[in-house]
């Protein structure tokens, strides 16, 4: 086995282990009936009706293993802005998000933000995910610069 193959094998093992642990932790705190209800809600319809408390919950229900980190560390998502756009006759959302709770200034923020973005972009109703630049104020200059230069997310 080459070095790259070993690294790929190890990465796959770690991902499987992290996914199993995340699923286990989420199963301890989430109500499956409520999760099914939230994941069946249209994000576009929620925004059209003014958002309400179900909007953040429905967004959270669409997150994968990054959700376990958010919940486990007392964090959440805040929707700073949402815009409905129409592409090829289909309505979708452009979201501007922020973090709340302990996740605001966490050193794992680059991975957390990327995980949130990737999970939400997998939803057919979400066209774009951006993050509020105000969250960068919670980091020192070096960390803020690191997030902006190496993170695979956009700050506005």
Beta strands, then each sheet from edge to edge (+ up, - down):
strand 1: 75-87
strand 2: 90-101
strand 3: 126-131
sheet 1: 1+ 2- 3-
end
